[in-house]
C-alpha cells in the first residue's frame, strides 16, 4: 500500500501518517475503507506495533481515520464530503480547515511532537513544581469538603490574595470583584460570551492571541485587526479602525504580548483609554504574562480603575499549566454577570486546584522562583535572539522578557508551509497566519525562547533557508 524508508531522516511515524494521508486525500483509500489492523501493518512493513499505534492515533486526531471498537480503523467520511468532490484543505494550505485544528491538537497533545519552539508555555522543569508539591502536602492535612462545589466566585482566600496583589500595582478593588476561573481561557471565553453577539465587530490585536481569535470567530464575531508595533499599537490605524468599524469591544494584550513579545508604552495605554471613552468601547485586557515582566508597569486596568477595562490573568504560566487557575476582575455589575455565566456553563471552578495555587503563591519561595524564572528567560532571549539574527532572521523586537520572539526570514515567505515541513521533523513551529485576524499567509513565526535549546530546531531552519 505504501513504501517506508527506515534509513530516511524522516521518522517512520511521520512516513506512515503522510503516506496514508495522501492515499486518503487522493481517493485511493475511499471513505469507509478498512485499513490494515495495527499488527497486520506492523508485520507487513517490519515496524514496531507502537510505531503504528502512534501513526494511527495521529490520523484519528487529524480526522482521517476513525476507530470502531472491535472492528478496527476505517477511513473517515469528513463532514460535507461526497464521492467525487475535492478533499478538504491539506496541511500545506493556508485555510482554517487545516490550520486551527492541526495547531491546537499538536499544541496540547504533548506526545506527538518532541520539539516545541512554537508552543505557549514553559518547560516543566522551569515551573514551580516544588511549591505545588509542598502545597499538596499541606492540603492533605486539611479538612476538605469533598461533597461540595465551593464558592461560585472561587476560593475566597485566593481572591483576597489577588486583590491585595493587584492593589500593589495601583488597582483598587474588593474581593467581590475577583472571579476565579479555569485558567485565562475560561476568563476570556466568559468575557467574550457576555460582551459579544453574533455579527458584532470586535477589535483585536493583529497579530494576536490565537486561542482568543479562534473563540471569537466561533461566536460569530467579525474581527478587525489593530496592528501591533514594538511600542504597542499603530495608533493612527487603531483610531481609524474604531471610527470606521465602530467595534463594541477591544480584546488586547498590552504586556509581553503573544505572539510578538511587545510591551505597550505608557502613552499608548493612555491613548487606548481615551479612544475607549470617546467611542464607548469596553477593553478586555489579557495580562497573563504579568508575572514574567521584570519591570513594574501600569496596566490598562490600573489606569482605568475598572471603569471600562476587564482585566484577566492566570497562574498557569508560572505555577503549572495543569493548575488551571486564572481570574477576571471588572466592574462589580459585570463580575456578577460573568459569575452567572460561569455557573451556567460549568458550575464552580475547582476549589482543590485553587487551594493548591493559593498554597504555592503563599509559599516562602514564590518570589525567589519568579526572580529566577525572569533571569532564566532573559538569558534565553539573548541566546535565541542572537542565534536567529545570525541566521538572517528579522526580529520584530527584542523584549528580553516573557516567552516569545516574533521573527521572519526573507527565504521563508510562507511560515505555514515551513511549519508543516517542521512537523515532519518532529518540530512544532508557530506559523504567523494563526495569529492573524484575517488568517492570511504570513512569513512571521512565533518562537518560544524556553523551547529553543535543541540544536535540531536551528539545523532544520538552516536547511529550509538553504533550500529556498
Secondary structure, 3 states (H helix, E strand, C coil): CCCCCCCCCCCHHHHHHHHHHHHHHCCCCCCCCECCCHHHHHHHHCCCHHHHHHHHHHHHHCCCEEEECCCEEEECCCCCCCCCCCCCCCCCCCCHHHHHHHHHHHHHCCCCCCECCCCCCCCHHHCCHHHHHHHHHHHHCCCCCCCCCCCCCCCHHHHHHHHHHHHCCCCCCCHHHEEEECHHHHHHHHHHHHHCCCCCEEEEEECCCHHHHHHHHHCCCEEEEEEEECCEECHHHHHHHHHHHCCCEEEECCCCCCCCCCCCCHHHHHHHHHHHHHHCCEEEEECCCHHHCCCCCCCHHHHHCCCCEEEEEECCCCCCCCCCCEEEECCHHHHHHHHHHHHHHHCCCCHHHHHHHHHHHCCCCHHHHHHHHHHHHHHHHHHHHHHHHHCCCEECCCCCCCCEEEEECCCCCCHHHHHHHHHCCCECCEEHHHHCCCCCCCCCEEEEHHHCCCHHHHHHHHHHHHHC
